[in-house]
Amino acid sequence: AVNTLGANISARQILARSTGELLNPNTEVLFNGVKLRQFQFSFKMIPRSEPEGQEIKKIIRAFKYHSAAKLGSAQPGITDLETFIRTPNIFELRYRKGGGEHPYLHKFKQCFLETVDVSYTGEAGYATYDDGTPTSINMSLKFLEIEPIYDKDQEKYFEGKADGVGF
């Protein structure tokens, strides 16, 4: 309101003048809101036979398909495919140890698969088998959690009511 009359005074300056206090600028630097966590996983795949090459192709296709946004409405009767888009599939990631969850590694919330990067020159050069299958493939997957981590998510781990280290 003061600035509309031509004065060049900020809210910080008004606070400093009226109370003799300043806002701590370090708290703004330290905490600027919650962020969604990202995780990246890299896999080197080296097929040793034609069937293994076909399985690797299926794995790559599956990750690409499930990371893609969906065209069209999920509502029955709506046939216009380009008016609506739907979210990609949601992933639930887990670290495993034997038949159960890993007791030490962190947990994940539900994620979207943001990117699937595939390099067909896994050994710094392009080489294939007779059927065209690359001899070495690197695949990187980047996941983004759809919800931030809050203290309530960590509480049962902090209090020792659950195994593991939390999220």
Disulfide bonds with the S-S distance in Angstrom:
none
